[in-house]
């Protein structure tokens, strides 16, 4: 395989990147709602949002907010429950905060601004064997998936993008591309 031309090396690298894309996903926290104090129309936005997504190691969370008005902190479970902003595990305030999930477990986030957590601006997610939703932090089971009103009408929340039905076609495409590259280079 050492005699591959740069063209085939590029195609192999592209196929590898497609495979990585299949396994990892970047989630915008709250989907159409940015990171902020929930509205009275949707007070459980973050609880519902985390319930309808499956997270895994390698995924990332994107918190979008006006940097002059808010921030995001990662906290312990107890600080999450008490809305304690002191001694956060992680502090981000650039308005475009990206949290990379690197291990399995439960992760707790809240706004770093005083009073925001108490108004519902907090989120927790679970990866791996953890439970993704706990009745202690919100309603036990909403009747339907949340929808978000826009100027174009209601848009239902998307299903979890890590479902097998979405990743299998990309995986098949990537494997097919690798086989084509191998055939064209004469290595198969």
C-alpha positions in Angstrom: 0.0 0.0 0.0 3.1 2.2 0.1 2.9 2.9 -3.6 -0.4 4.8 -3.5 -0.5 8.0 -5.5 -1.3 11.2 -3.6 -4.8 11.1 -5.2 -5.6 7.7 -3.7 -4.0 8.7 -0.4 -6.4 11.7 -0.3 -9.4 9.5 -1.1 -8.4 7.1 1.8 -8.0 10.0 4.2 -11.4 11.4 3.1 -13.0 8.0 3.7 -11.4 7.8 7.2 -12.9 11.3 8.0 -16.3 10.1 6.9 -16.0 7.1 9.2 -15.1 9.4 12.1 -18.1 11.6 11.3 -20.3 8.5 11.6 -19.2 7.8 15.1 -19.2 11.3 16.6 -21.7 14.1 16.6 -21.8 17.7 17.6 -25.1 18.7 19.3 -26.3 22.3 19.6 -27.6 22.5 23.2 -31.3 23.2 23.1 -31.5 22.8 19.3 -33.4 25.9 18.1 -33.3 27.5 21.5 -29.9 28.9 22.3 -28.3 28.5 25.8 -30.3 30.9 27.9 -33.0 31.2 30.6 -36.0 29.0 29.4 -39.1 30.8 28.5 -42.4 30.3 30.3 -43.7 28.6 27.2 -41.0 26.0 27.4 -39.6 25.9 31.0 -38.2 22.3 30.7 -36.4 22.9 27.4 -33.1 21.4 28.6 -34.6 18.5 30.4 -36.7 17.6 27.3 -33.7 18.2 25.0 -31.4 15.8 26.8 -34.1 13.2 27.0 -34.5 13.1 23.2 -30.8 12.7 22.4 -28.3 9.8 23.0 -24.8 10.9 23.8 -21.6 9.0 23.7 -17.9 9.5 24.2 -16.6 11.4 21.2 -19.6 13.7 20.8 -19.5 17.4 21.7 -22.0 19.9 23.0 -22.1 23.4 21.6 -23.5 26.1 23.9 -24.4 29.3 22.0 -25.2 32.5 24.0 -24.3 36.2 24.0 -20.9 36.3 25.7 -21.6 39.7 27.4 -24.7 38.3 29.0 -24.0 34.7 29.9 -21.6 31.8 30.4 -21.5 28.1 30.8 -20.0 26.1 33.7 -19.6 22.4 34.3 -20.4 21.6 38.0 -20.8 18.6 40.3 -24.1 16.9 40.8 -24.6 18.6 44.2 -23.8 22.0 42.8 -26.3 21.3 40.0 -29.0 20.4 42.4 -28.2 23.5 44.7 -27.5 25.9 41.8 -24.1 26.5 43.5 -21.9 28.5 41.1 -18.8 28.4 43.3 -15.8 26.2 42.3 -16.9 25.0 38.8 -15.2 22.1 37.2 -15.0 24.1 33.9 -15.8 27.7 33.0 -16.5 29.0 29.5 -17.7 32.5 28.6 -16.9 33.1 24.9 -20.5 32.7 23.6 -19.5 29.7 21.4 -18.5 27.1 24.1 -17.7 23.6 22.9 -17.7 20.8 25.5 -16.1 17.6 24.2 -17.4 14.4 25.8 -14.3 12.3 26.3 -15.5 9.7 28.9 -18.6 7.9 29.9 -20.6 9.3 32.8 -23.0 12.0 33.8 -22.1 15.7 33.1 -23.8 18.7 34.8 -23.9 22.2 33.4 -25.5 25.5 34.4 -25.2 29.1 33.5 -22.4 30.9 35.4 -24.6 34.0 35.8 -26.2 34.4 39.3 -29.9 33.6 39.2 -30.0 31.8 35.8 -29.7 28.3 37.2 -32.7 28.9 39.6 -34.7 29.9 36.5 -34.1 26.6 34.8 -30.9 27.3 32.8 -29.2 24.0 33.6 -28.6 20.8 31.8 -27.3 17.3 32.5 -26.5 14.5 30.1 -25.5 10.9 30.5 -23.2 8.8 28.3 -22.6 5.1 28.3 -24.3 3.1 31.0 -25.7 6.2 32.8 -29.4 7.1 32.5 -30.1 9.9 30.1 -33.1 11.1 32.1 -34.0 11.3 35.7 -37.5 12.1 37.1 -35.8 14.0 39.9 -34.9 16.8 37.5 -38.1 17.1 35.5 -41.4 15.6 34.4 -41.5 11.8 34.4 -42.5 11.5 30.7 -43.8 14.2 28.4 -46.5 13.0 26.1 -44.7 14.0 22.9 -41.4 15.3 21.6 -41.0 19.0 22.1 -41.5 21.3 19.2 -40.1 24.8 18.7 -42.2 27.6 17.2 -40.6 29.7 14.5 -41.8 32.3 12.0 -42.4 29.3 9.6 -44.5 27.3 12.1 -43.6 24.5 14.5 -40.6 22.4 13.8 -40.5 19.1 15.7 -37.4 18.3 17.5 -35.1 16.0 15.4 -34.6 12.4 16.5 -31.3 11.5 18.0 -28.7 11.7 15.2 -26.8 8.8 16.6 -29.4 6.3 15.6 -28.3 3.3 13.6 -30.6 4.1 10.7 -28.6 7.3 10.0 -25.1 6.0 10.5 -25.4 2.7 8.6 -25.7 4.2 5.1 -22.7 6.4 5.8 -20.7 3.4 7.1 -21.6 1.4 4.0 -20.6 4.4 1.7 -17.2 4.7 3.5 -16.5 1.0 3.2 -17.4 1.0 -0.4 -15.1 4.0 -1.0 -12.3 2.1 0.7 -12.8 -0.9 -1.5 -12.9 1.2 -4.7 -9.7 2.9 -3.7 -8.1 -0.5 -3.0 -9.3 -1.9 -6.4 -8.1 1.2 -8.3 -4.7 1.0 -6.7 -4.3 -2.7 -7.5 -4.0 -3.8 -3.9 -7.1 -6.0 -3.9 
